[in-house]
């Protein structure tokens, strides 16, 4: 695997590891808790993050349809931490196996989204997948902090 893709996977691994760290020791109630109206639970954020990474790396960059149901990602409830951890591990494994097929020259390749017909360079697609994952990592970390603060005051 070329250096760029190794470095990319290391950053994605760091993101996943930080999500796993944020999950550590949380009860089921915390995984399904939302800090407020129109906000997402940790479980929802993990399902959406992994769905999004799979979509951008798989559906768009590799052109391997996932049949993603994005609406379902936002309805997740009652999913145990072990399932969330497995979903993260599977997501990272898929990214590794897929990125291993690419070369630096592929980053200039244009891809069309089957979802809306938009055109993207593969470099943008990969960077967006990582950016989106790290955005949701921050939301997961803040949601955990808010959960812990709400329990301290109870």
C-alpha positions, 0 to 999 in steps of 0.5 A: 500500500502506498504511503498516502493510503497508509497515512490515511488509514492511520488517521481513520484508525485514530478516529475509530480508536477515539470513538472506542475510547468515548464508548468505554464504560458507558451504560446502555442508557448513555448510548441511547441518550440524546442531550436535547431536541434534534440531537443524536445519541452516541449509537446514532452517531456511530451508525451514521459515521460508519455508514458515511465512511462506507458510503464515501470510500465504498459507494463513491471512491470504489464504486461498490454499492452498499445499499445504505439506508441513511434514514435508518442510521438515525433511528438506531436504538438499543444497540449494545456497545459490542455491536457498535465496536464490531461495526467500527472494526468492520468499517475500518477493515473495509476501508483498509481492504478498499484503499489497498486497491488504489494508487496515488494516480487514482486520486485524480480520478473523477467519480459520480455519485449515484445518489445525486449525480454529483461529480467528485475527484477521488481525493476529495471523496476520501478527504471528505470521508475522514473529515466527516468521521472526525466531525462526528467523533467530536460530537460523540465526545461532547455527548459523552461529556454532557451525559456524564455532567447530567449524571453528576447533577442528578 
